[in-house]
Amino acid sequence: MSRGDEGERSRLDAIAEVYDAEGDFDAVLSRLAFRLIRPRLGGGAILEMGCSSGVMTRMLAEVATRLEVVDASRRYLDLVAAKVPRPDVAWHESLFEDF
């Protein structure tokens, strides 16, 4: 991991300490986005890039046969894993560029 990657992870972890999409307009946008993409989801494997506090993740988990979730923040991954307790969900702590 490069020094730049470490700085970016620190920045994202700091955001995760204070930001929760559940109580923000982002939750409304996530629900709308899910309604728009739901007809195009076949119910197979889904890759989510960035889970934040899990608004979209919970909806995707309802339709996916397998779910892969990528986020650079361990805090978000742990938080969302507790909300989506499925053994077939794979949690990846990584920057998108590295994944």
DRENDO-1510 file (C-alpha; in Angstrom, 1 decimal, always signed):
<recs>
REC; n; res; u; v; w
REC; 1; MET; +0.0; +0.0; +0.0 .
REC; 2; SER; +1.4; +3.4; -0.9 .
REC; 3; ARG; +1.6; +6.4; +1.3 .
REC; 4; GLY; -1.1; +8.0; -0.7 .
REC; 5; ASP; -3.4; +5.0; -0.2 .
REC; 6; GLU; -2.8; +5.2; +3.5 .
REC; 7; GLY; -3.8; +8.9; +3.5 .
REC; 8; GLU; -6.9; +8.2; +1.5 .
REC; 9; ARG; -7.9; +5.4; +3.9 .
REC; 10; SER; -7.4; +7.7; +6.9 .
REC; 11; ARG; -9.6; +10.3; +5.2 .
REC; 12; LEU; -12.3; +7.9; +4.5 .
REC; 13; ASP; -12.2; +6.4; +8.0 .
REC; 14; ALA; -12.6; +10.0; +9.4 .
REC; 15; ILE; -15.7; +10.5; +7.3 .
REC; 16; ALA; -17.1; +7.1; +8.4 .
REC; 17; GLU; -16.7; +8.3; +12.0 .
REC; 18; VAL; -19.3; +11.0; +11.5 .
REC; 19; TYR; -21.4; +10.3; +8.4 .
REC; 20; ASP; -24.4; +8.1; +8.5 .
REC; 21; ALA; -26.5; +7.9; +5.3 .
REC; 22; GLU; -29.4; +6.5; +7.2 .
REC; 23; GLY; -30.4; +10.0; +8.5 .
REC; 24; ASP; -29.5; +11.9; +5.4 .
REC; 25; PHE; -31.1; +12.6; +2.0 .
REC; 26; ASP; -28.7; +10.0; +0.6 .
REC; 27; ALA; -31.0; +7.4; +2.1 .
REC; 28; VAL; -33.9; +8.8; +0.0 .
REC; 29; LEU; -31.7; +8.8; -3.1 .
REC; 30; SER; -30.5; +5.3; -2.5 .
REC; 31; ARG; -34.1; +4.0; -2.2 .
REC; 32; LEU; -35.0; +5.8; -5.4 .
REC; 33; ALA; -31.9; +4.5; -7.2 .
REC; 34; PHE; -32.8; +0.9; -6.1 .
REC; 35; ARG; -36.3; +1.3; -7.5 .
REC; 36; LEU; -34.8; +2.4; -10.8 .
REC; 37; ILE; -32.2; -0.4; -11.0 .
REC; 38; ARG; -34.3; -3.2; -9.5 .
REC; 39; PRO; -36.0; -4.3; -12.8 .
REC; 40; ARG; -32.5; -4.7; -14.3 .
REC; 41; LEU; -31.2; -6.9; -11.5 .
REC; 42; GLY; -31.5; -10.5; -12.4 .
REC; 43; GLY; -31.0; -11.7; -8.8 .
REC; 44; GLY; -27.6; -13.2; -9.4 .
REC; 45; ALA; -24.3; -11.9; -8.2 .
REC; 46; ILE; -24.0; -8.2; -7.4 .
REC; 47; LEU; -20.9; -6.1; -6.7 .
REC; 48; GLU; -21.4; -3.0; -4.6 .
REC; 49; MET; -18.7; -0.4; -4.7 .
REC; 50; GLY; -18.9; +1.7; -1.5 .
REC; 51; CYS; -21.5; +0.7; +1.1 .
REC; 52; SER; -21.4; +3.7; +3.4 .
REC; 53; SER; -23.8; +2.8; +6.2 .
REC; 54; GLY; -25.6; +0.2; +4.3 .
REC; 55; VAL; -28.8; +1.7; +2.9 .
REC; 56; MET; -28.4; +0.2; -0.6 .
REC; 57; THR; -26.6; -2.9; +0.7 .
REC; 58; ARG; -29.6; -4.1; +2.6 .
REC; 59; MET; -31.8; -3.7; -0.5 .
REC; 60; LEU; -29.3; -5.4; -2.7 .
REC; 61; ALA; -28.9; -8.3; -0.2 .
REC; 62; GLU; -32.7; -9.0; -0.6 .
REC; 63; VAL; -32.3; -9.8; -4.3 .
REC; 64; ALA; -28.7; -11.0; -4.8 .
REC; 65; THR; -27.8; -14.7; -4.7 .
REC; 66; ARG; -24.3; -13.5; -3.9 .
REC; 67; LEU; -23.2; -10.0; -2.9 .
REC; 68; GLU; -19.6; -8.6; -2.9 .
REC; 69; VAL; -19.2; -5.3; -1.1 .
REC; 70; VAL; -16.1; -3.1; -1.4 .
REC; 71; ASP; -15.4; -0.2; +0.9 .
REC; 72; ALA; -12.1; +1.4; +2.1 .
REC; 73; SER; -13.5; +2.0; +5.6 .
REC; 74; ARG; -13.3; -1.0; +8.0 .
REC; 75; ARG; -15.8; +0.9; +10.2 .
REC; 76; TYR; -18.5; +0.9; +7.4 .
REC; 77; LEU; -17.8; -2.7; +6.6 .
REC; 78; ASP; -18.2; -3.8; +10.2 .
REC; 79; LEU; -21.4; -1.7; +10.6 .
REC; 80; VAL; -23.1; -3.0; +7.5 .
REC; 81; ALA; -22.0; -6.6; +8.1 .
REC; 82; ALA; -23.9; -6.5; +11.4 .
REC; 83; LYS; -27.0; -5.2; +9.5 .
REC; 84; VAL; -26.7; -7.8; +6.7 .
REC; 85; PRO; -25.8; -11.0; +8.6 .
REC; 86; ARG; -25.6; -13.3; +5.5 .
REC; 87; PRO; -22.8; -15.8; +5.2 .
REC; 88; ASP; -22.8; -15.5; +1.4 .
REC; 89; VAL; -21.8; -11.8; +1.5 .
REC; 90; ALA; -18.1; -11.1; +0.8 .
REC; 91; TRP; -16.7; -8.0; +2.5 .
REC; 92; HIS; -13.6; -6.4; +0.9 .
REC; 93; GLU; -11.7; -3.6; +2.6 .
REC; 94; SER; -10.1; -1.9; -0.3 .
REC; 95; LEU; -9.8; +1.4; -2.2 .
REC; 96; PHE; -11.7; +1.0; -5.5 .
REC; 97; GLU; -8.5; +1.6; -7.5 .
REC; 98; ASP; -6.8; -1.3; -5.7 .
REC; 99; PHE; -9.8; -3.7; -5.9 .
</recs>
